[in-house]
Amino acid sequence: MKKIVCYCLLCLIGLNTIAQQAVVGNLRTETSRTIKKEVDSTKWNWKRGGIVSFNLSQGSLSNWAAGGDNFSLNIGSYFNYFFFYKKDRHSWDNNIDVNIGYVQSTTLGSRKNDDRFDFLSKYGYKMDSLGKWYISGLFDFRSQFFDGYTYPGGIPVYSSSFLSPAYLLLSIGFDYKVSDKFSVFLSPLTSRTIIVLSNSLSKEGKYGVDSGKHTMAQLGSFVTLNYNNTFSKTVTFKSRVDLFSNYLNNPQNINFFMTNQVSCKISRYFSVSYSLDMIYDDNVRLFGANGTSPGLQTKSIIGIGFLKPLNIKKRVVGG
């Protein structure tokens, strides 16, 4: 408990120092600047865009001495859409990610190999007219669409479903926007709610939720890093890293979430894509010999298929 109190105090002292520096810097800027006509602030600026990709691979074997599945089919899809708003000292960033994947083979049958939807919304108010620090609030909701199974010993075991689990995060903190491509959000006060809607998974006490209950509330600190860049007309890269420490239970066990997506166009509508996701959550105890231990979850997918950029557009309203 002493460690938690010390950690909280350090966070608050650090944030207070940052805020004081921002105020002093703002006062210096305001007192030394040349008085000039104010810029019109009645315009609203929107920026939106995204990407849609679809990958398909199929294989078949007949009398193949090296062995393998007689038939296999892999389908993967990815959808991203963002819409940003910026006016004067206000900013509002919204991002939607959807991944769906499916695999069919003669030995393993049909199963999904990717399933995620994630909506993140972040509002910020710039602390000074020249700096890059924002006082911000963040909302994030992440879950999946379909039933999921693990396969210990090749036997399917029901492990997840729609809103089972789901993660709802509300956070207040400071956002450092290095550029339009990279930002770091820091919060000493974050509410994280784990939802398990499925009655059967709830009875088993999965994902840290007490047996028979459907939600568990956590309070802690949160950090998220976001990077989104188009290096050329053909290569795009998108990455996000989340870190969460629960003050109420084992704060030293940091929950970790990372997602990466790289796309390289090889023609007008076709591309090579690679995605890498990694998750560590101390409450997800589905692994190990007895299926009761946490573990680092990794998902890596590479494919060639259809790619359609949703053109980035800027819109100015008002004036």
C-alpha positions in Angstrom: 0.0 0.0 0.0 2.9 2.4 0.8 4.3 1.7 -2.7 1.0 2.7 -4.3 0.8 5.9 -2.2 4.4 6.8 -3.1 3.7 6.1 -6.8 0.6 8.3 -6.8 2.4 11.2 -5.1 5.3 11.0 -7.6 2.8 11.1 -10.5 0.9 14.1 -9.0 4.2 16.0 -8.2 5.4 15.4 -11.8 2.2 16.5 -13.3 2.0 19.6 -11.0 5.6 20.5 -12.1 4.6 20.2 -15.8 1.5 22.3 -15.3 3.5 25.0 -13.5 6.1 25.1 -16.2 3.4 25.5 -18.8 1.8 28.4 -16.9 5.1 30.2 -16.5 6.0 29.7 -20.1 2.6 31.0 -21.2 3.0 34.1 -19.0 6.5 34.8 -20.5 5.1 34.4 -24.0 2.1 36.6 -23.5 4.1 39.4 -21.8 6.8 39.6 -24.5 4.8 39.0 -27.7 4.0 41.9 -30.1 0.4 42.9 -30.1 -1.3 42.2 -33.4 -4.7 41.7 -34.8 -6.3 38.4 -33.6 -6.7 35.6 -36.2 -10.2 34.7 -37.1 -11.2 31.7 -34.9 -14.6 30.9 -36.3 -13.5 28.2 -38.6 -13.9 24.5 -38.0 -11.2 22.1 -39.4 -11.9 18.4 -40.0 -9.5 15.8 -41.3 -10.6 12.2 -42.1 -9.3 9.1 -43.9 -8.5 5.5 -43.4 -7.8 2.2 -45.1 -9.6 -1.0 -46.1 -7.7 -4.2 -46.9 -8.7 -7.8 -47.7 -6.3 -10.8 -48.0 -7.1 -14.2 -49.4 -4.8 -17.3 -49.7 -5.7 -20.9 -50.7 -3.7 -24.1 -50.9 -4.4 -27.7 -51.9 -2.3 -30.9 -51.9 -2.7 -34.3 -53.5 -0.3 -37.2 -52.9 2.2 -34.7 -51.4 5.0 -36.7 -49.8 6.1 -33.8 -47.5 2.7 -33.8 -45.9 0.3 -31.1 -45.1 -3.4 -30.2 -45.3 -5.2 -31.3 -48.5 -7.0 -28.0 -48.4 -6.5 -24.7 -46.6 -8.1 -21.3 -47.0 -7.2 -18.1 -45.1 -9.2 -14.9 -45.2 -8.2 -11.7 -43.5 -9.6 -8.2 -43.4 -8.7 -4.9 -41.8 -10.7 -1.6 -41.6 -9.4 1.7 -40.2 -11.2 5.0 -40.2 -10.2 8.2 -38.4 -11.7 11.7 -38.1 -9.8 14.5 -36.4 -10.9 17.9 -35.4 -8.7 20.9 -34.7 -9.6 24.5 -34.0 -7.6 27.1 -32.0 -6.6 25.3 -28.8 -9.1 22.5 -29.2 -8.4 19.1 -30.7 -10.6 15.9 -30.9 -9.1 12.7 -32.3 -11.3 9.7 -33.1 -10.1 6.3 -34.5 -11.8 3.0 -35.3 -10.0 -0.3 -36.0 -11.7 -3.5 -37.1 -9.9 -6.9 -37.8 -11.7 -10.0 -38.9 -9.8 -13.3 -39.9 -10.9 -16.8 -40.8 -9.0 -20.0 -41.6 -10.4 -23.3 -43.0 -8.3 -26.5 -43.3 -9.0 -30.3 -43.5 -7.3 -31.2 -40.3 -8.2 -28.2 -38.1 -11.7 -27.4 -39.5 -12.9 -23.8 -39.5 -11.9 -21.2 -36.9 -11.3 -17.5 -36.6 -7.7 -16.3 -36.4 -8.4 -12.6 -35.9 -11.3 -10.7 -34.3 -11.2 -7.2 -32.8 -12.9 -3.9 -32.9 -11.6 -0.8 -31.1 -12.9 2.7 -30.8 -10.7 5.4 -29.3 -11.7 9.1 -28.8 -9.5 11.7 -27.2 -10.3 15.4 -26.6 -7.6 17.9 -25.7 -7.3 21.6 -24.8 -3.8 23.1 -25.5 -2.2 24.4 -22.3 -0.4 27.3 -24.1 -0.5 28.8 -27.6 3.0 27.7 -28.7 3.6 24.4 -26.8 2.5 20.8 -27.5 1.0 19.9 -24.2 -2.8 19.4 -23.9 -5.0 18.7 -20.9 -7.0 15.8 -22.3 -9.7 13.2 -21.6 -9.7 9.8 -23.3 -12.3 7.2 -24.0 -11.5 3.7 -25.3 -13.7 0.6 -25.9 -12.3 -2.7 -27.2 -14.0 -6.1 -27.7 -14.7 -8.7 -30.4 -17.6 -9.9 -32.6 -17.7 -13.7 -32.5 -17.2 -16.7 -30.2 -13.5 -17.7 -29.6 -11.9 -21.0 -28.6 -8.6 -22.2 -27.4 -7.3 -25.6 -28.5 -5.4 -27.4 -25.7 -4.6 -30.9 -27.0 -6.5 -30.1 -30.2 -9.8 -29.9 -28.3 -11.8 -26.7 -28.6 -12.5 -24.9 -25.3 -14.9 -21.9 -25.3 -12.9 -18.9 -24.2 -14.5 -15.6 -25.4 -17.5 -14.0 -27.2 -19.1 -10.7 -28.0 -18.5 -8.4 -25.1 -16.8 -11.2 -23.3 -14.4 -9.7 -22.6 -14.8 -6.1 -23.4 -12.6 -3.3 -22.0 -14.0 0.2 -21.2 -11.4 2.9 -20.3 -12.0 6.4 -19.2 -9.0 8.6 -18.5 -7.9 12.2 -17.6 -4.4 13.3 -18.1 -1.9 15.1 -20.3 -1.3 14.6 -24.0 2.0 15.5 -25.6 1.5 15.9 -29.4 5.0 15.8 -30.9 3.4 16.2 -34.4 0.2 15.1 -36.2 1.9 11.7 -36.6 3.0 10.9 -33.0 1.5 11.6 -29.6 2.0 10.4 -26.0 -0.9 10.4 -23.5 -0.1 10.2 -19.7 -2.7 9.8 -17.0 -2.3 9.2 -13.2 -6.1 8.7 -12.9 -7.8 6.1 -15.2 -10.9 4.0 -14.7 -10.8 0.6 -16.5 -13.8 -1.7 -16.5 -13.7 -5.3 -17.6 -17.0 -6.7 -19.0 -17.8 -10.4 -19.3 -21.4 -10.6 -20.7 -21.4 -14.4 -21.2 -23.1 -16.2 -18.3 -20.9 -19.3 -18.7 -17.6 -17.4 -18.8 -18.8 -15.3 -15.9 -19.6 -18.4 -13.8 -16.0 -19.6 -14.4 -14.6 -16.2 -13.2 -12.8 -15.5 -16.5 -10.7 -12.4 -17.2 -10.5 -11.5 -13.5 -14.2 -10.9 -13.0 -15.5 -12.6 -9.8 -17.5 -15.7 -10.4 -21.2 -14.9 -11.2 -20.5 -11.2 -11.9 -20.3 -9.5 -15.2 -18.0 -6.5 -14.5 -14.9 -5.6 -12.6 -13.7 -2.0 -12.0 -10.1 -1.0 -11.8 -8.4 2.3 -11.0 -4.8 3.1 -12.0 -2.4 4.9 -14.2 -2.4 4.7 -18.0 0.0 5.6 -20.9 -0.7 5.3 -24.6 1.6 6.0 -27.5 0.2 6.5 -31.0 2.0 6.7 -34.3 0.5 7.0 -37.8 2.6 7.8 -40.9 2.5 7.5 -44.6 6.2 7.3 -45.6 5.5 7.5 -49.4 2.6 6.9 -51.8 3.1 3.2 -51.3 4.0 2.6 -47.6 1.9 3.3 -44.6 2.5 2.4 -40.9 0.2 2.5 -37.9 1.2 1.6 -34.3 -0.2 1.9 -30.8 1.1 0.9 -27.4 -1.0 0.9 -24.2 0.3 0.4 -20.6 -2.0 0.2 -17.6 -1.1 -0.3 -13.9 -3.9 -1.2 -11.4 -3.5 0.7 -8.1 -5.9 -1.7 -6.4 -4.3 -5.0 -7.1 -0.7 -5.9 -8.0 0.3 -2.5 -9.5 3.7 -3.9 -10.5 2.0 -6.3 -13.0 1.7 -3.9 -16.0 -1.0 -4.7 -18.5 0.4 -4.3 -22.0 -1.3 -3.9 -25.4 0.4 -3.2 -28.7 -0.9 -3.3 -32.3 1.0 -2.6 -35.5 -0.1 -2.5 -39.2 2.2 -2.0 -42.2 0.9 -1.9 -45.8 2.9 -1.6 -49.0 1.1 -1.1 -52.3 2.4 -3.1 -55.2 -0.2 -1.8 -57.7 -3.2 0.5 -57.7 -5.4 -1.8 -55.6 -3.1 -4.6 -54.4 -0.7 -4.6 -51.5 1.5 -6.6 -49.1 0.4 -6.2 -45.5 1.8 -7.3 -42.2 0.3 -7.0 -38.7 1.7 -7.7 -35.3 -0.4 -7.6 -32.1 0.9 -8.4 -28.6 -1.1 -8.5 -25.3 -0.2 -9.2 -21.7 -3.0 -9.0 -19.2 -2.5 -10.5 -15.7 -6.3 -11.2 -15.5 -6.3 -13.3 -18.6 -5.4 -16.7 -17.1 -6.1 -19.2 -20.0 -2.6 -20.5 -20.6 -0.1 -22.9 -19.1 -0.4 -26.7 -18.5 -3.6 -26.3 -16.6 -5.0 -23.3 -18.5 -4.9 -21.1 -15.4 -1.8 -18.9 -16.0 -1.3 -15.5 -17.7 0.9 -15.3 -20.8 2.1 -13.0 -23.5 -0.4 -13.2 -26.4 1.0 -12.6 -29.9 -0.6 -12.6 -33.3 1.3 -12.1 -36.5 -0.3 -12.1 -40.0 1.2 -11.4 -43.4 -0.8 -11.4 -46.6 -1.2 -10.2 -50.2 -4.5 -8.8 -51.3 -6.8 -5.9 -52.0 -6.0 -2.5 -50.5 -8.2 0.6 -50.8 -7.0 3.8 -49.1 -9.8 6.0 -47.9 -8.4 9.3 -49.1 -7.5 11.8 -46.5 -9.7 14.8 -46.7 -9.7 18.2 -44.9 -12.9 20.2 -44.5 -13.2 23.8 -43.3 -16.6 24.9 -42.1 -17.6 28.4 -41.1 -15.6 31.6 -41.4 
